[in-house]
Amino acid sequence: MTLSVKDISLRFGGVSALTNVSFDVQEGQVTGLIGPNGAGKTSLFNVVSGIYTPTSGQVFYNDHEISKLRLDQINRLGVARTFQNIMVFPELSLVENVMIGRQSRTKAGALSSIFRTRKERNERSEAERRSIELLSYVGLDKKKDELAKNLPYGEQRQLDIARALATDPKILLLDEPAAGLNLQERVSLKALIKKLNAMDYTIVLIEHDVKLVMDLCSRIVVLEYGNKISEGDPQQVQSDPKVIAAYLGSGGE
Ligand SMILES: Nc1ncnc2c1ncn2[C@@H]1O[C@H](COP(=O)(O)OP(=O)(O)OP(=O)(O)O)[C@@H](O)[C@H]1O
């Protein structure tokens, strides 16, 4: 087992964002996290990735409790994430964007150091080599020297995923990666997620595009008002009356 969420509750003053949510993410799978707006999906990612400390409950990663660790500590253990809003640096090149993501892995620091020593130069060239390799995973290596701001929106999302890969994670948490993408870009994204999963990345996906989730995920967890209301394979979840009611109640989103 890779990631285990146990009885997680998260409250903001009077608002319960999550109530006793538990589920496991199995290694090598693509797990979907779905639910209407405000269901608590992003809050759960924020807890798992160390942005929020849960009010109660625990998160385990390979049997280590990570719920009290910081974002950077959890990241170093092998959990990386993207955010709903794209987090690329528009004025930097693609390869620089990915190299900044690797900065925590190099002792000398990727971009800001003056490359005086052989060790620092070697670290930089290794960081650059690996960054170009990661760009090739998402199909952007040929554009490595272009500025991020000049990429079409769909490719900026792919660059964002390459940045998340920069710390060499085992688990990738993707928060609405298809948001704002057109049909063709969604097809490319689906192929990319399948490819990354085939490369052994374990993936947890928050997504409103239910068809994309059904096509990609072997297991789906459904939240509503901070509670887990269903869990299972796509068939089970799709036919669960609680899930149908939750989606109809939210306008069929
Ligand atoms: N920092 C915060 N302070 C107060 N309330 C918050 C905070 N973050 C989230 N919430 C509340 O927690 C609940 C869950 O929000 P969350 O963003 O996790 O839902 P979501 O399922 O990701 O929604 P969406 O699909 O719209 O992104 C909402 O009621 C939200 O208003």
The ligand as a Tripos MOL2 file, in Angstrom:
@<TRIPOS>MOLECULE
LIG
   31    33     1     0     0
SMALL
NO_CHARGES

@<TRIPOS>ATOM
      1 N1         -8.8400   28.0350    3.7780 N.pl3     1 LIG1
      2 C1        -10.1490   27.8390    3.9670 C.ar      1 LIG1
      3 N2        -10.8370   28.5530    4.8690 N.ar      1 LIG1
      4 C2        -12.1520   28.3610    5.0810 C.ar      1 LIG1
      5 N3        -12.8810   27.4480    4.4150 N.ar      1 LIG1
      6 C3        -12.2650   26.7010    3.4990 C.ar      1 LIG1
      7 C4        -10.8640   26.8490    3.2170 C.ar      1 LIG1
      8 N4        -10.5190   25.9500    2.2450 N.ar      1 LIG1
      9 C5        -11.6520   25.2870    1.9420 C.ar      1 LIG1
     10 N5        -12.6900   25.7350    2.6850 N.ar      1 LIG1
     11 C6        -14.0750   25.2390    2.6450 C.3       1 LIG1
     12 O1        -14.0240   23.8410    2.6970 O.3       1 LIG1
     13 C7        -15.0050   23.2550    1.8540 C.3       1 LIG1
     14 C8        -14.3360   22.3310    0.8410 C.3       1 LIG1
     15 O2        -13.6160   23.1080   -0.1310 O.3       1 LIG1
     16 P1        -12.6580   22.4720   -1.2140 P.3       1 LIG1
     17 O3        -12.0430   23.6240   -1.9810 O.co2     1 LIG1
     18 O4        -11.7540   21.5200   -0.5890 O.co2     1 LIG1
     19 O5        -13.6960   21.7240   -2.1490 O.3       1 LIG1
     20 P2        -13.4810   21.0950   -3.5990 P.3       1 LIG1
     21 O6        -14.1970   19.8090   -3.6040 O.co2     1 LIG1
     22 O7        -12.0380   21.0900   -3.9530 O.co2     1 LIG1
     23 O8        -14.2580   22.1580   -4.5030 O.3       1 LIG1
     24 P3        -14.0340   22.5540   -6.0590 P.3       1 LIG1
     25 O9        -14.4390   21.3760   -6.8710 O.co2     1 LIG1
     26 O10       -14.9770   23.6980   -6.2230 O.co2     1 LIG1
     27 O11       -12.5990   22.9560   -6.2310 O.co2     1 LIG1
     28 C9        -15.7710   24.4130    1.2180 C.3       1 LIG1
     29 O12       -16.9120   24.6580    1.9900 O.3       1 LIG1
     30 C10       -14.7810   25.5450    1.3230 C.3       1 LIG1
     31 O13       -15.4630   26.7820    1.3580 O.3       1 LIG1
@<TRIPOS>BOND
     1     1     2 1
     2     2     3 ar
     3     2     7 ar
     4     3     4 ar
     5     4     5 ar
     6     5     6 ar
     7     6     7 ar
     8     6    10 ar
     9     7     8 ar
    10     8     9 ar
    11     9    10 ar
    12    10    11 1
    13    11    12 1
    14    11    30 1
    15    12    13 1
    16    13    14 1
    17    13    28 1
    18    14    15 1
    19    15    16 1
    20    16    17 2
    21    16    18 1
    22    16    19 1
    23    19    20 1
    24    20    21 2
    25    20    22 1
    26    20    23 1
    27    23    24 1
    28    24    25 2
    29    24    26 1
    30    24    27 1
    31    28    29 1
    32    28    30 1
    33    30    31 1
@<TRIPOS>SUBSTRUCTURE
     1 LIG1         1 GROUP 0 **** ****
